[in-house]
Amino acid sequence: MDLSVNEIIATVFFGLLPSLTWLIFYLQEDSKHPEPLGMIVYTFILGGLITFFVLAVQYVFRFHVIGGFVGANHPVELFIFSAIEELAKFLAVYWFVSKRKVFNEPLDAMIYMVVCALGFAAVENVFSIGQQGTSLIVGIDALAKVEILALRFFGATLLHSLTAAIIGYHWGWGIFSPQKSVKRGIVIGLTLAILIHAVFNWLILATGPLTWVISFVVFVGFFVMANFEDLKARDV
């Protein structure tokens, strides 16, 4: 469906709103030594740009690699797609952010991973809402609109930020731990993030968007908040 200029503006607005809201929330966790605004914007845009790369890779996997073996939304595909997204977010921060001088505190790994993930989620949200055409604005009742926005706020957007934070926590702990176990931390963080992401995708298919899904994400969120407090305690 072709969108008018107003509908495009509304699509972009509602796509960005969840990510920007959560961005403000997460940046409060770094109030002691806030990161430069320019780096926050840069990392957010970086996360948005890698969305296009991820979509291309997922397309290749679905139609040219695993398509002949498993169907769409098969658990194997859910796991592979989750792995592609989490690995892409990590590599983007590792290659383009972690080498900079501003990346110098235990909490930085979590903050920049989250910012990158929120940029990724913002573009994903715009695509998702855009595919619904005008349905977010007109044509559906208020309850359905609330459900769509709730899923974007407390579903996919929050999920992306939480899995990224988990990678960042274990990465940051590895960098600044006495053992300097960076590789071990990254492997643990990526493994946990991929599994949580895959379970989230499976729950959406199995139970619907607003049943167990949000409860699962909120449950994971409690542990991530504890991770933030742990790294803040190490930040001197």
Secondary structure, 3 states (H helix, E strand, C coil): CCCCHHHHHHHHHHHHHHHHHHHHHHHHHHCCCCCCHHHHHHHHHHHHHHHHHHHHHHHHHHHHHCCCCCCCCCHHHHHHHHHHHHHHHHHHHHHHCCCCCCCCCCCHHHHHHHHHHHHHHHHHHHHHHHHCHHHHCCCCCHHHHHHHHHHHHHHHHHHHHHHHHHHHHHHHHHHHCCCCCHHHHHHHHHHHHHHHHHHHHHHHHHHCCCCHHHHHHHHHHHHHHHHHHHHHHHCC
